[in-house]
Amino acid sequence: MADKLSAFLPDSDPVSKTQDVSSGLSASTNYPYKKILKWDISVMHKSRLDFSHKGTYGHALIIAGERATMGAALLASSGCLYAGAGLTTACIPESGLTALNASLPEVMYLSRDKIFEQDTLEKYNSVAIGPGIGIAEEAVALLSRVLELKRPIIADADALNLLASNSLLMQGLVRGSILTPHMKEFDRLFGIHETWYSRLQTARERAVELGIVIVLKNQYTFIIDAEGTVYINTTGSPAMAQGGMGDVLTGIIAAYTAQGYAPKEAAILGCFFHGEAGSELARTSSNVRALDVAKHLPKVPR
């Protein structure tokens, strides 16, 4: 017997109580709502191969942070590093370089000026932008530059707010991109919603229209693909309700994209392992740090 969609929503929209959820991504149903199971992850996730090297697992670029918000950049970079990207580069203000080298010596540095040089970004297999970049002119220029390249991006936090406030930037979003909003960011992007069910319907419509993946974050996170299918992630814990969790998730998704997973797969894997790491830590802690979640990622069983 299928679950009802209402079981995964924080409000009680009556329509959602009539909508069935299938168990597993391969379930042969016409339901647009699918619950992610561990079996799905085991099939989707690829084990590391003998004779592979750092180049095998891609190069991710994290564009994040400004002078007063380097924590967001470090957390996103840590998520990418611990999720297994072969190489991770952080594009941060020069003022944050000492903090980066001290806390994450494996992560490389790219100056903000280099972003605007021709061909600089071609070597990266994934580009994530947003955590802590602010909404000032420099942030607009950074996002504009990335969008000019006509390649998919992972957009979070301030990048979402910039997209919401500038229709020209939104028009530059390339198919295959991944947006990772929480509820308020989603409503800034796509309008105010009274219920979570209506929010999901808008997400389905806009994901199809724009050809993107939307990761709508909550206790149960919804991954909506470009066909309008909603994948429900049930891993995670209330112990994870602390700042920085979204920054880590952005880095994790960037890591899986760099490793060659399709946008939908990268988002599903990222949300599942992010939540599973937090759940495992919550067995012995009433609340968990975002950085600890990142560090625990390699220990989560595959």
Summary of the structure (lengths in Angstrom):
residues: 302
radius of gyration: 18.3
end to end distance: 27.4
largest distance: 56.0
contacts: 1092
relative contact order: 0.16
helix: 48%
strand: 14%
